[in-house]
C-alpha cells in the first residue's frame, strides 16, 4: 500500500472543514483521468442520496448514503461532483457525475479541471 500524498490529504481536509464545493481538481487514479470539483463528503452523500431516491429502481439504496461518514483522522477519499472521466477528447458523462476516489490510488494530480470537446 502506498502512502497518500500529504498535500492532497491537506486539500481534502480543507474541503471537508470548509464545507466548500468550489475546489476544482484533476486526478489520475488507476489509469483513469477524473476532472471536476471536490465536495465535502456530507454534501456528496446527500446529493447521491437525492439522485437514488428519485429513481424507481434504486431508491432502496438512498438511505445508506444519508448515514454519517465513517472514521476519524485525515480524509481517505476525494468526493467529486460535476466530474467527468476523460477518454480522449470526450468527458463521460457529459453532464458530470459523482465519483469517490481513494486518495491512496491517486498517482498524479493538478489543481483545476480540464475542459473537453466532443468535436
mmCIF file of the C-alpha atoms, coordinates in Angstrom:
data_MODEL
# 
_entry.id   MODEL 
# 
loop_
_atom_site.group_PDB 
_atom_site.id 
_atom_site.type_symbol 
_atom_site.label_atom_id 
_atom_site.label_alt_id 
_atom_site.label_comp_id 
_atom_site.label_asym_id 
_atom_site.label_entity_id 
_atom_site.label_seq_id 
_atom_site.pdbx_PDB_ins_code 
_atom_site.Cartn_x 
_atom_site.Cartn_y 
_atom_site.Cartn_z 
_atom_site.occupancy 
_atom_site.B_iso_or_equiv 
_atom_site.pdbx_formal_charge 
_atom_site.auth_seq_id 
_atom_site.auth_comp_id 
_atom_site.auth_asym_id 
_atom_site.auth_atom_id 
_atom_site.pdbx_PDB_model_num 
ATOM 1   C CA . UNK A 1 1   ? 0.000   0.000  0.000   1.00 0.00 ? 1   UNK A CA 1 
ATOM 2   C CA . UNK A 1 2   ? 1.418   3.368  -0.988  1.00 0.00 ? 2   UNK A CA 1 
ATOM 3   C CA . UNK A 1 3   ? 1.479   6.382  1.283   1.00 0.00 ? 3   UNK A CA 1 
ATOM 4   C CA . UNK A 1 4   ? -1.053  9.044  0.213   1.00 0.00 ? 4   UNK A CA 1 
ATOM 5   C CA . UNK A 1 5   ? 0.279   12.416 -0.953  1.00 0.00 ? 5   UNK A CA 1 
ATOM 6   C CA . UNK A 1 6   ? 0.241   14.646 2.146   1.00 0.00 ? 6   UNK A CA 1 
ATOM 7   C CA . UNK A 1 7   ? -0.582  17.789 0.172   1.00 0.00 ? 7   UNK A CA 1 
ATOM 8   C CA . UNK A 1 8   ? -3.565  16.083 -1.442  1.00 0.00 ? 8   UNK A CA 1 
ATOM 9   C CA . UNK A 1 9   ? -4.739  14.904 2.001   1.00 0.00 ? 9   UNK A CA 1 
ATOM 10  C CA . UNK A 1 10  ? -4.438  18.518 3.222   1.00 0.00 ? 10  UNK A CA 1 
ATOM 11  C CA . UNK A 1 11  ? -6.536  19.765 0.277   1.00 0.00 ? 11  UNK A CA 1 
ATOM 12  C CA . UNK A 1 12  ? -9.200  17.160 1.025   1.00 0.00 ? 12  UNK A CA 1 
ATOM 13  C CA . UNK A 1 13  ? -9.177  18.122 4.719   1.00 0.00 ? 13  UNK A CA 1 
ATOM 14  C CA . UNK A 1 14  ? -9.622  21.798 3.850   1.00 0.00 ? 14  UNK A CA 1 
ATOM 15  C CA . UNK A 1 15  ? -12.563 20.989 1.586   1.00 0.00 ? 15  UNK A CA 1 
ATOM 16  C CA . UNK A 1 16  ? -14.072 18.923 4.411   1.00 0.00 ? 16  UNK A CA 1 
ATOM 17  C CA . UNK A 1 17  ? -13.560 21.608 7.052   1.00 0.00 ? 17  UNK A CA 1 
ATOM 18  C CA . UNK A 1 18  ? -14.853 24.475 4.944   1.00 0.00 ? 18  UNK A CA 1 
ATOM 19  C CA . UNK A 1 19  ? -17.849 22.636 3.542   1.00 0.00 ? 19  UNK A CA 1 
ATOM 20  C CA . UNK A 1 20  ? -16.880 24.131 0.171   1.00 0.00 ? 20  UNK A CA 1 
ATOM 21  C CA . UNK A 1 21  ? -17.632 22.598 -3.216  1.00 0.00 ? 21  UNK A CA 1 
ATOM 22  C CA . UNK A 1 22  ? -15.684 25.020 -5.400  1.00 0.00 ? 22  UNK A CA 1 
ATOM 23  C CA . UNK A 1 23  ? -12.228 23.391 -5.461  1.00 0.00 ? 23  UNK A CA 1 
ATOM 24  C CA . UNK A 1 24  ? -11.512 22.075 -8.948  1.00 0.00 ? 24  UNK A CA 1 
ATOM 25  C CA . UNK A 1 25  ? -9.116  19.163 -9.231  1.00 0.00 ? 25  UNK A CA 1 
ATOM 26  C CA . UNK A 1 26  ? -7.950  16.660 -11.825 1.00 0.00 ? 26  UNK A CA 1 
ATOM 27  C CA . UNK A 1 27  ? -6.512  13.314 -10.759 1.00 0.00 ? 27  UNK A CA 1 
ATOM 28  C CA . UNK A 1 28  ? -5.120  10.188 -12.338 1.00 0.00 ? 28  UNK A CA 1 
ATOM 29  C CA . UNK A 1 29  ? -6.316  7.131  -10.420 1.00 0.00 ? 29  UNK A CA 1 
ATOM 30  C CA . UNK A 1 30  ? -5.722  3.570  -11.620 1.00 0.00 ? 30  UNK A CA 1 
ATOM 31  C CA . UNK A 1 31  ? -5.119  4.905  -15.129 1.00 0.00 ? 31  UNK A CA 1 
ATOM 32  C CA . UNK A 1 32  ? -8.323  6.971  -15.319 1.00 0.00 ? 32  UNK A CA 1 
ATOM 33  C CA . UNK A 1 33  ? -8.251  10.763 -15.592 1.00 0.00 ? 33  UNK A CA 1 
ATOM 34  C CA . UNK A 1 34  ? -11.035 12.279 -13.482 1.00 0.00 ? 34  UNK A CA 1 
ATOM 35  C CA . UNK A 1 35  ? -11.691 16.003 -13.515 1.00 0.00 ? 35  UNK A CA 1 
ATOM 36  C CA . UNK A 1 36  ? -14.238 18.016 -11.582 1.00 0.00 ? 36  UNK A CA 1 
ATOM 37  C CA . UNK A 1 37  ? -14.965 19.792 -8.335  1.00 0.00 ? 37  UNK A CA 1 
ATOM 38  C CA . UNK A 1 38  ? -14.383 18.430 -4.874  1.00 0.00 ? 38  UNK A CA 1 
ATOM 39  C CA . UNK A 1 39  ? -17.211 18.367 -2.371  1.00 0.00 ? 39  UNK A CA 1 
ATOM 40  C CA . UNK A 1 40  ? -17.276 17.617 1.332   1.00 0.00 ? 40  UNK A CA 1 
ATOM 41  C CA . UNK A 1 41  ? -18.273 14.006 1.926   1.00 0.00 ? 41  UNK A CA 1 
ATOM 42  C CA . UNK A 1 42  ? -21.537 15.021 3.623   1.00 0.00 ? 42  UNK A CA 1 
ATOM 43  C CA . UNK A 1 43  ? -22.574 17.137 0.615   1.00 0.00 ? 43  UNK A CA 1 
ATOM 44  C CA . UNK A 1 44  ? -21.578 14.359 -1.793  1.00 0.00 ? 44  UNK A CA 1 
ATOM 45  C CA . UNK A 1 45  ? -23.518 11.734 0.185   1.00 0.00 ? 45  UNK A CA 1 
ATOM 46  C CA . UNK A 1 46  ? -26.606 13.951 0.295   1.00 0.00 ? 46  UNK A CA 1 
ATOM 47  C CA . UNK A 1 47  ? -26.543 14.527 -3.471  1.00 0.00 ? 47  UNK A CA 1 
ATOM 48  C CA . UNK A 1 48  ? -26.066 10.818 -4.233  1.00 0.00 ? 48  UNK A CA 1 
ATOM 49  C CA . UNK A 1 49  ? -28.929 10.021 -1.846  1.00 0.00 ? 49  UNK A CA 1 
ATOM 50  C CA . UNK A 1 50  ? -31.200 12.500 -3.654  1.00 0.00 ? 50  UNK A CA 1 
ATOM 51  C CA . UNK A 1 51  ? -30.390 11.021 -7.065  1.00 0.00 ? 51  UNK A CA 1 
ATOM 52  C CA . UNK A 1 52  ? -31.047 7.483  -5.827  1.00 0.00 ? 52  UNK A CA 1 
ATOM 53  C CA . UNK A 1 53  ? -34.272 8.499  -4.065  1.00 0.00 ? 53  UNK A CA 1 
ATOM 54  C CA . UNK A 1 54  ? -35.595 9.857  -7.369  1.00 0.00 ? 54  UNK A CA 1 
ATOM 55  C CA . UNK A 1 55  ? -35.028 6.502  -9.082  1.00 0.00 ? 55  UNK A CA 1 
ATOM 56  C CA . UNK A 1 56  ? -37.825 3.931  -9.102  1.00 0.00 ? 56  UNK A CA 1 
ATOM 57  C CA . UNK A 1 57  ? -35.311 1.060  -9.286  1.00 0.00 ? 57  UNK A CA 1 
ATOM 58  C CA . UNK A 1 58  ? -32.604 2.376  -6.954  1.00 0.00 ? 58  UNK A CA 1 
ATOM 59  C CA . UNK A 1 59  ? -34.487 4.266  -4.250  1.00 0.00 ? 59  UNK A CA 1 
ATOM 60  C CA . UNK A 1 60  ? -33.875 1.481  -1.696  1.00 0.00 ? 60  UNK A CA 1 
ATOM 61  C CA . UNK A 1 61  ? -30.172 2.391  -1.731  1.00 0.00 ? 61  UNK A CA 1 
ATOM 62  C CA . UNK A 1 62  ? -30.771 6.046  -0.905  1.00 0.00 ? 62  UNK A CA 1 
ATOM 63  C CA . UNK A 1 63  ? -30.782 5.653  2.885   1.00 0.00 ? 63  UNK A CA 1 
ATOM 64  C CA . UNK A 1 64  ? -27.282 4.188  3.086   1.00 0.00 ? 64  UNK A CA 1 
ATOM 65  C CA . UNK A 1 65  ? -25.877 7.471  1.767   1.00 0.00 ? 65  UNK A CA 1 
ATOM 66  C CA . UNK A 1 66  ? -27.584 9.575  4.443   1.00 0.00 ? 66  UNK A CA 1 
ATOM 67  C CA . UNK A 1 67  ? -25.652 7.823  7.232   1.00 0.00 ? 67  UNK A CA 1 
ATOM 68  C CA . UNK A 1 68  ? -22.814 9.750  8.825   1.00 0.00 ? 68  UNK A CA 1 
ATOM 69  C CA . UNK A 1 69  ? -19.351 9.323  7.369   1.00 0.00 ? 69  UNK A CA 1 
ATOM 70  C CA . UNK A 1 70  ? -17.204 6.642  8.993   1.00 0.00 ? 70  UNK A CA 1 
ATOM 71  C CA . UNK A 1 71  ? -13.820 7.023  10.551  1.00 0.00 ? 71  UNK A CA 1 
ATOM 72  C CA . UNK A 1 72  ? -11.642 9.509  12.318  1.00 0.00 ? 72  UNK A CA 1 
ATOM 73  C CA . UNK A 1 73  ? -8.459  11.142 11.192  1.00 0.00 ? 73  UNK A CA 1 
ATOM 74  C CA . UNK A 1 74  ? -7.494  12.610 7.848   1.00 0.00 ? 74  UNK A CA 1 
ATOM 75  C CA . UNK A 1 75  ? -9.701  12.105 4.788   1.00 0.00 ? 75  UNK A CA 1 
ATOM 76  C CA . UNK A 1 76  ? -9.072  8.914  2.819   1.00 0.00 ? 76  UNK A CA 1 
ATOM 77  C CA . UNK A 1 77  ? -11.277 9.757  -0.160  1.00 0.00 ? 77  UNK A CA 1 
ATOM 78  C CA . UNK A 1 78  ? -11.840 12.566 -2.613  1.00 0.00 ? 78  UNK A CA 1 
ATOM 79  C CA . UNK A 1 79  ? -15.505 13.227 -3.367  1.00 0.00 ? 79  UNK A CA 1 
ATOM 80  C CA . UNK A 1 80  ? -16.070 14.673 -6.820  1.00 0.00 ? 80  UNK A CA 1 
ATOM 81  C CA . UNK A 1 81  ? -19.242 16.193 -8.175  1.00 0.00 ? 81  UNK A CA 1 
ATOM 82  C CA . UNK A 1 82  ? -19.839 17.677 -11.615 1.00 0.00 ? 82  UNK A CA 1 
ATOM 83  C CA . UNK A 1 83  ? -16.984 15.362 -12.583 1.00 0.00 ? 83  UNK A CA 1 
ATOM 84  C CA . UNK A 1 84  ? -16.049 13.561 -15.759 1.00 0.00 ? 84  UNK A CA 1 
ATOM 85  C CA . UNK A 1 85  ? -13.789 10.694 -16.673 1.00 0.00 ? 85  UNK A CA 1 
ATOM 86  C CA . UNK A 1 86  ? -11.742 11.876 -19.638 1.00 0.00 ? 86  UNK A CA 1 
ATOM 87  C CA . UNK A 1 87  ? -11.432 9.444  -22.526 1.00 0.00 ? 87  UNK A CA 1 
ATOM 88  C CA . UNK A 1 88  ? -9.560  11.023 -25.418 1.00 0.00 ? 88  UNK A CA 1 
ATOM 89  C CA . UNK A 1 89  ? -11.390 14.261 -26.168 1.00 0.00 ? 89  UNK A CA 1 
ATOM 90  C CA . UNK A 1 90  ? -14.654 13.133 -24.563 1.00 0.00 ? 90  UNK A CA 1 
ATOM 91  C CA . UNK A 1 91  ? -15.797 13.632 -20.987 1.00 0.00 ? 91  UNK A CA 1 
ATOM 92  C CA . UNK A 1 92  ? -18.033 10.891 -19.581 1.00 0.00 ? 92  UNK A CA 1 
ATOM 93  C CA . UNK A 1 93  ? -20.778 11.539 -18.581 1.00 0.00 ? 93  UNK A CA 1 
ATOM 94  C CA . UNK A 1 94  ? -21.472 14.734 -20.493 1.00 0.00 ? 94  UNK A CA 1 
ATOM 95  C CA . UNK A 1 95  ? -23.487 16.212 -17.641 1.00 0.00 ? 95  UNK A CA 1 
ATOM 96  C CA . UNK A 1 96  ? -20.939 15.340 -14.957 1.00 0.00 ? 96  UNK A CA 1 
ATOM 97  C CA . UNK A 1 97  ? -21.144 12.651 -12.339 1.00 0.00 ? 97  UNK A CA 1 
ATOM 98  C CA . UNK A 1 98  ? -20.448 11.852 -8.717  1.00 0.00 ? 98  UNK A CA 1 
ATOM 99  C CA . UNK A 1 99  ? -17.207 9.973  -8.066  1.00 0.00 ? 99  UNK A CA 1 
ATOM 100 C CA . UNK A 1 100 ? -15.463 8.793  -4.889  1.00 0.00 ? 100 UNK A CA 1 
ATOM 101 C CA . UNK A 1 101 ? -11.738 8.175  -5.311  1.00 0.00 ? 101 UNK A CA 1 
ATOM 102 C CA . UNK A 1 102 ? -9.371  6.728  -2.710  1.00 0.00 ? 102 UNK A CA 1 
ATOM 103 C CA . UNK A 1 103 ? -6.569  9.220  -2.134  1.00 0.00 ? 103 UNK A CA 1 
ATOM 104 C CA . UNK A 1 104 ? -4.060  6.367  -1.944  1.00 0.00 ? 104 UNK A CA 1 
ATOM 105 C CA . UNK A 1 105 ? -4.988  5.410  -5.541  1.00 0.00 ? 105 UNK A CA 1 
ATOM 106 C CA . UNK A 1 106 ? -4.102  8.847  -6.943  1.00 0.00 ? 106 UNK A CA 1 
ATOM 107 C CA . UNK A 1 107 ? -0.823  8.716  -8.858  1.00 0.00 ? 107 UNK A CA 1 
ATOM 108 C CA . UNK A 1 108 ? -0.892  12.275 -10.243 1.00 0.00 ? 108 UNK A CA 1 
ATOM 109 C CA . UNK A 1 109 ? -2.996  15.386 -9.775  1.00 0.00 ? 109 UNK A CA 1 
ATOM 110 C CA . UNK A 1 110 ? -3.271  19.060 -10.623 1.00 0.00 ? 110 UNK A CA 1 
ATOM 111 C CA . UNK A 1 111 ? -5.382  21.971 -9.464  1.00 0.00 ? 111 UNK A CA 1 
ATOM 112 C CA . UNK A 1 112 ? -8.159  22.854 -11.894 1.00 0.00 ? 112 UNK A CA 1 
ATOM 113 C CA . UNK A 1 113 ? -10.422 20.874 -14.142 1.00 0.00 ? 113 UNK A CA 1 
ATOM 114 C CA . UNK A 1 114 ? -9.881  20.125 -17.790 1.00 0.00 ? 114 UNK A CA 1 
ATOM 115 C CA . UNK A 1 115 ? -12.461 21.094 -20.294 1.00 0.00 ? 115 UNK A CA 1 
ATOM 116 C CA . UNK A 1 116 ? -13.082 18.758 -23.167 1.00 0.00 ? 116 UNK A CA 1 
ATOM 117 C CA . UNK A 1 117 ? -14.609 18.869 -26.597 1.00 0.00 ? 117 UNK A CA 1 
ATOM 118 C CA . UNK A 1 118 ? -16.778 16.420 -28.469 1.00 0.00 ? 118 UNK A CA 1 
ATOM 119 C CA . UNK A 1 119 ? -15.514 17.799 -31.785 1.00 0.00 ? 119 UNK A CA 1 
# 
